[in-house]
Amino acid sequence: GSDGLVHDVLLTIAQAGEYLGTGERFVRRLVAQRRISYVKLGKYVRLQQSALDAFIEAGRVPSE
């Protein structure tokens, strides 16, 4: 917003899998292998949308 804070959506593993179009298992593997940054809220694992966007960006292959 205009307050200068980044309002980053937190997604569940399931939502993250849907966002990436890959499914939960893939996301759980990324988390387990520390290939994507995640947020630990007690026993819950959440993924920031910006982290997912960064992951997508890192996988982008430029067109010829």
C-alpha positions in Angstrom: 0.0 0.0 0.0 0.9 3.7 0.3 2.4 3.1 3.7 5.6 1.7 2.1 5.0 -1.8 3.5 5.0 -4.7 1.1 1.8 -6.6 1.6 3.0 -10.1 0.6 0.4 -12.7 0.4 1.2 -15.9 2.4 0.1 -19.1 0.6 -0.4 -22.6 1.9 1.5 -25.5 0.3 -1.6 -26.3 -1.6 -2.2 -22.8 -2.8 1.5 -22.5 -3.8 1.2 -25.6 -5.8 -1.8 -24.2 -7.5 -0.1 -20.9 -8.1 2.9 -22.6 -9.7 0.6 -25.1 -11.5 2.7 -28.0 -10.2 0.8 -29.5 -7.3 1.6 -29.9 -3.6 4.3 -32.6 -3.8 6.6 -30.4 -5.9 6.3 -27.5 -3.5 7.0 -29.8 -0.5 10.1 -31.1 -2.2 11.3 -27.5 -2.9 10.8 -26.7 0.8 12.5 -29.9 2.0 15.5 -29.2 -0.3 15.6 -25.5 0.7 15.3 -24.5 -2.9 12.7 -21.9 -2.1 12.4 -19.6 0.9 9.5 -20.2 3.1 7.9 -18.9 6.3 7.5 -21.1 9.4 4.6 -20.1 11.6 4.8 -22.6 14.4 4.1 -26.0 12.8 2.7 -24.4 9.7 4.7 -23.7 6.5 3.7 -20.8 4.3 5.1 -19.4 1.1 5.3 -15.7 0.3 3.9 -14.9 -3.2 7.1 -12.9 -3.8 9.2 -16.0 -3.2 7.2 -17.9 -5.7 7.5 -15.1 -8.2 11.3 -15.1 -7.6 11.4 -18.8 -8.2 9.4 -18.4 -11.4 11.7 -15.6 -12.5 14.8 -17.8 -11.8 13.4 -20.5 -14.0 12.6 -18.2 -16.9 14.4 -19.2 -20.1 14.7 -16.2 -22.5 13.3 -16.6 -25.9 15.6 -16.6 -28.9 
